Amino acid sequence: MRTRPAISAAALLSGAVLLSASLAACGRAGDGATAQGGGNDNDRGRVWAQSLIWKDCPAPSSLQGGGAAPEPLPDGTRWQCTTMQAPLDWDRPDGETIGIALIRVRTGADAGERIGSLLFNFGGPGVSGVANLPAFASAYEKLRDSYDLVSFDPRGVGNSNGVTCLGAEAMDGMSQQDLTPDDGDDEIKDRLKYQLEYAAACERNSGRMLPHVGTEDAARDMDLMRALLGDDKLHYFGISYGTELGGVYAHLFPHHVGRAVFDGVVDPTLNQLEQVLAQTEGFQLAFTHFAQWCVRTGCALGDSPEQIEALAIELEAELDDDPLPVGDDDQVLTGSRLIDAIVQSLYQETSWPALEVGLQQVVEGNGDTLLKLAQALAARNGDGSYSNQLDAQKAITCADRSDRYAVEQLQEVAPKFEAASPLFGDAMLWGALQCTGWPVPGKAEHPDVRAPGAPPILLVGNTGDPATPYEGAARMAEQLGQGVGVELTYKGEGHGAYNSGNSCVQNKVNAYLLDGRLPAPGTVCEHESLTGK
């Protein structure tokens, strides 16, 4: 579950609604259900009149991340998959169509207890919902009391006409480059050359899709899903970038919003560079918390957080000059990959012990653990192939955001990034080149999420979140409009809150989604440590 950070070789991965008492539970739609909700949906064009034919799910493709076909749930309920046809260009709704991959698992509730479908987006942008919903299903099992759980690969992602730019060999080579030019003009020229070559490869291999993978396009796809799933309202759980997608949906379709939750909330008021600076500060805060934990529990990396940070900075510089060979397949741990590994481990507090072990191993000349963490961030599959998560992340971000930065602009703000984090600042700063030279112009400086007329939307902000800093929840609430955003605070660690395992957060979110009970204003859930030794 990622949002938009731009770290070295890898640009990462990022409406709860109190409905009126008159909202009736939707009946179960059949396997071949056509659009039933949204007024005259069936009269709006041929895609609105299609039937969704659900079948057992195959194994995820390599673009989705690979692996085995999803196993039935413990009660025997099987996963079902289908492909929905959507317009390639929503401005030409009766023109060429593309396939959008969906997955669901049905509720066991009787028709009278079923609320509808609950649609998940796990962030990125670029994360495959078809692959990730089964992976996280146990965390959301309680919600299946009243909902079919549904997710999808947004357009340009995974099996939904996934954007591809570079092959696996080229991706391996890219991930081993030094993408933080800190040794003069030649490295800066190389960094810009890499970016322009990457953008050209994306246009060459996926140029047809690039103009049509923006968040507004995906939001319109979601409204089509709502109708084809048989729901008058879209019940939604958006995480990280999924909160931005949910906000755009609420802006476009405020009266179609049902019960929805935004977890790990993106700040919609920031341009790309401002967002990256905020994330630099967020990852620095998270690393400080990791280092404090490490000292408190007696690790061998240092006697103070400052010593541990100094060690990480020293290791990055050493690996920048002299990469550490790992394994027998020509892989190396570079300084950029070390930063990627640290970033990956800060997404979940439960990964802190692996980071401690990995850093200690590097001190001893062993890069195995940190390389695996870095490869996870780069979406490298176990067989050496790559999902298209990073390609899709860039394509969606650059379709959405109009910012295009020159080297000189980044050099001007470099002192701000260094002050925000001596460890992450340089890598984050140069990652902001990700849309420079992109072949498609971006839509706007930031998303429009104003949603007057929408019902309340539950926003869950985590005070220790590195990727979507806590302040974003309040700013999303302000942008959604008066009476729409309802905030729940989690004083915790890691990215997002519900999947942290915190019982308070889960109980509050479940009460809203299942029973329509919003938490009282100012509600705070406290951290429950998951990393004691």
Order of alpha helices (4+ residues) and beta strands (2+ residues): beta-beta-beta-beta-beta-beta-alpha-beta-alpha-alpha-alpha-beta-alpha-beta-alpha-alpha-beta-beta-alpha-alpha-alpha-alpha-alpha-alpha-beta-alpha-beta-alpha-beta
